[in-house]
Amino acid sequence: MEFAEYFKKLLREKDMSKAELGRRIRKTQPYIYHLCRGSKPIPKPDVMSSIIKAIDATKDEAQKLMDYSYQRILGSYAKFFTGSKSVEPARYSSPIQEIPVLSWVSAAKFSDMSADYTEDAEGKIATDLKGKRLFALKVKDSCMEPEFKHGDIIIVDPDVNWNDGDYVVARLNHDDEATFKQLKIHSKTIVLHPLNYPCFDDIKFSKKEFDKRVTIIGKVVEKKKRY
């Protein structure tokens, strides 16, 4: 399959408009249009990497797109390989990984290392972030608006440090579901703060209470906007 045909197929499957892709990779809509028609050269690896991230490509999709890109480079230098019986394009080590999209109940149990809650994943999503235990959650209410809206995807890393002002996923130790809030650390208190305050209440603890009653499951490291 030619690149232009495969590229158009991917955009249809991802429900991604040419204008939106252009906005995400900082290219014009006509540039994307000509890629789809085959009237522009196949993007070089740096641009192709931006496309891969923008469309949330899977590992296989990312590898295929980068194969097209490296084939273009190989073609540019074909004269150096004259007489070679077999020349293979360099393989691309994709930075994309697929991570589980967990329910809020499964996320609450995530800190229990005795079980693999990724088996209960509601789906998977691609990311180029690095992390061995990354997982994603779908925002389910309006408590973190306007920054995070219902349906947005947040990516959580349980293995990075969190600090005052960070967005975190936490479990109140008497609850079955995790909660998503901004962490505010004061001199005597720690607050789980909803951005949509006062429509939603702050959850306040003394520092001593916080250690006993709250488990920070992970820090939110990326948001994927849903349109």
C-alpha positions in Angstrom: 0.0 0.0 0.0 1.3 3.4 -0.9 1.9 5.9 1.9 -0.8 8.3 0.8 -3.4 5.6 0.8 -2.3 4.3 4.2 -2.2 7.8 5.6 -5.7 8.6 4.5 -7.0 5.3 5.9 -5.4 6.0 9.3 -7.0 9.5 9.5 -10.4 8.0 8.7 -9.9 5.3 11.4 -8.8 7.9 14.0 -11.6 10.3 13.0 -9.0 13.0 12.6 -9.6 15.9 10.3 -6.8 17.4 8.2 -7.2 20.7 9.9 -6.9 19.2 13.4 -3.9 17.1 12.5 -2.2 20.2 11.0 -2.9 22.2 14.2 -1.4 19.5 16.4 1.8 19.1 14.4 2.0 22.9 13.5 1.6 22.3 9.7 -0.9 23.9 7.4 -4.1 22.1 6.3 -3.0 22.2 2.6 0.2 20.3 3.7 -1.8 17.5 5.2 -4.1 17.5 2.1 -1.2 17.1 -0.2 0.2 14.2 1.9 -3.1 12.5 1.5 -3.0 13.0 -2.3 0.6 11.8 -2.6 1.7 15.2 -4.0 4.0 15.9 -1.1 7.1 13.8 -0.2 6.7 11.4 2.6 7.5 13.2 5.9 11.0 12.8 7.4 11.3 11.0 10.7 11.1 14.1 12.9 7.8 15.2 11.3 6.5 11.6 11.2 7.2 11.2 14.9 5.0 14.3 15.5 2.2 12.7 13.4 2.5 9.4 15.3 2.0 11.3 18.6 -0.8 13.5 17.3 -3.0 10.6 16.0 -2.3 8.3 19.0 -0.8 5.6 16.7 -0.5 2.1 18.0 3.0 0.4 18.0 2.2 -1.3 14.7 0.9 1.8 13.1 3.9 3.8 14.3 6.3 1.2 12.9 4.6 1.2 9.5 4.6 5.0 9.3 8.3 5.2 10.2 9.1 2.5 7.7 7.7 4.8 5.0 9.8 7.6 6.3 13.0 5.6 6.4 12.3 4.3 2.9 12.2 7.8 1.7 15.6 8.5 3.2 17.0 5.3 1.7 15.8 6.4 -1.6 17.6 9.7 -1.4 20.9 7.8 -0.9 20.2 4.9 -3.2 23.3 5.7 -5.4 25.5 4.8 -2.5 24.1 1.3 -2.4 24.4 0.5 -6.1 25.3 -3.2 -6.6 24.0 -4.2 -3.2 21.8 -7.3 -3.4 19.8 -6.6 -0.3 19.4 -3.3 1.5 17.0 -3.1 4.3 15.8 0.3 5.7 16.9 1.0 9.3 14.3 -0.3 11.8 12.6 2.3 13.9 12.5 1.7 17.6 9.1 3.2 18.3 8.8 5.4 21.5 5.0 4.6 21.5 3.7 2.2 24.1 0.1 1.1 24.8 -1.1 1.5 28.4 -4.3 0.3 30.0 -7.3 2.6 30.6 -8.5 1.6 34.1 -11.8 2.1 35.8 -11.8 4.4 38.9 -12.4 1.3 41.0 -9.4 -0.5 39.6 -7.3 2.6 40.0 -8.1 2.7 43.7 -6.7 -0.8 44.0 -3.6 0.0 41.9 -1.3 0.6 44.9 -1.8 -3.0 46.0 1.2 -4.6 44.3 -0.1 -8.1 45.0 -2.5 -8.0 42.1 -2.4 -7.0 38.4 -5.4 -4.7 37.9 -4.4 -4.1 34.3 -6.3 -7.3 33.5 -9.5 -5.3 34.2 -8.6 -2.6 31.8 -11.5 -1.0 29.9 -9.2 -0.5 26.9 -5.8 0.8 25.8 -4.3 4.1 24.7 -1.0 5.0 23.0 1.5 7.3 24.6 5.1 8.3 24.0 5.7 8.9 27.7 8.2 6.6 29.4 7.2 4.6 32.5 6.8 1.0 33.4 3.5 1.3 35.2 1.7 4.1 33.4 -2.0 3.9 33.2 -4.9 6.1 32.0 -8.2 7.2 33.3 -11.2 8.8 31.7 -12.4 11.9 33.5 -15.9 11.2 34.6 -17.3 14.4 36.1 -16.9 18.2 36.2 -15.0 18.6 39.5 -11.7 19.5 37.6 -13.2 21.8 35.1 -12.3 24.0 33.3 -8.8 22.4 32.8 -10.1 18.8 32.7 -13.5 18.1 31.1 -15.7 15.0 31.2 -14.3 12.4 28.7 -10.8 13.7 28.7 -8.1 11.1 29.2 -5.5 11.6 31.9 -2.3 9.6 32.1 -1.0 8.7 35.5 2.5 7.7 36.6 2.7 6.0 40.0 6.5 6.1 40.1 7.2 9.8 40.0 7.4 12.2 42.9 4.5 14.5 43.5 4.6 18.0 45.0 2.5 21.0 45.9 0.3 22.1 43.0 0.5 18.7 41.2 -2.6 17.0 39.8 -2.9 13.6 41.5 -5.0 10.5 41.6 -5.6 9.5 45.2 -7.6 7.0 47.3 -9.3 8.0 50.5 -8.8 4.8 52.5 -12.5 4.3 53.2 -13.5 4.7 49.5 -13.7 2.0 46.7 -13.0 4.5 43.9 -10.0 6.8 43.3 -10.4 10.5 43.1 -8.7 13.1 40.9 -7.7 16.4 42.5 -5.0 19.1 42.7 -2.7 18.6 45.7 -2.2 21.7 47.9 0.3 21.4 50.7 0.2 24.1 53.4 2.2 24.5 56.6 -0.3 22.5 58.7 -2.8 21.0 56.3 -2.9 19.1 53.0 -5.9 19.7 50.7 -7.3 17.7 47.8 -8.6 20.6 45.8 -11.2 20.4 43.0 -10.5 23.1 40.3 -14.3 23.6 40.0 -14.5 25.1 43.5 -16.9 26.0 45.1 -19.2 23.7 43.1 -17.2 20.9 44.7 -15.7 21.0 48.2 -12.1 20.9 49.2 -11.1 17.7 51.1 -8.8 18.9 54.0 -6.6 16.9 56.3 -4.0 17.7 58.9 -0.6 16.4 57.8 -0.9 13.6 60.3 -4.4 12.6 59.2 -3.3 12.7 55.5 -0.7 10.0 56.0 -3.2 7.7 57.7 -6.3 8.4 55.5 -5.0 9.1 52.0 -3.0 7.1 49.5 -1.5 9.0 46.5 -1.8 6.5 43.7 0.1 8.6 41.1 0.8 11.9 39.5 -1.1 13.0 36.4 1.6 13.5 33.7 -0.4 14.1 30.6 -3.9 15.0 29.4 -5.4 13.8 26.1 -8.2 16.0 24.9 -11.2 14.4 23.4 -13.2 16.4 20.8 
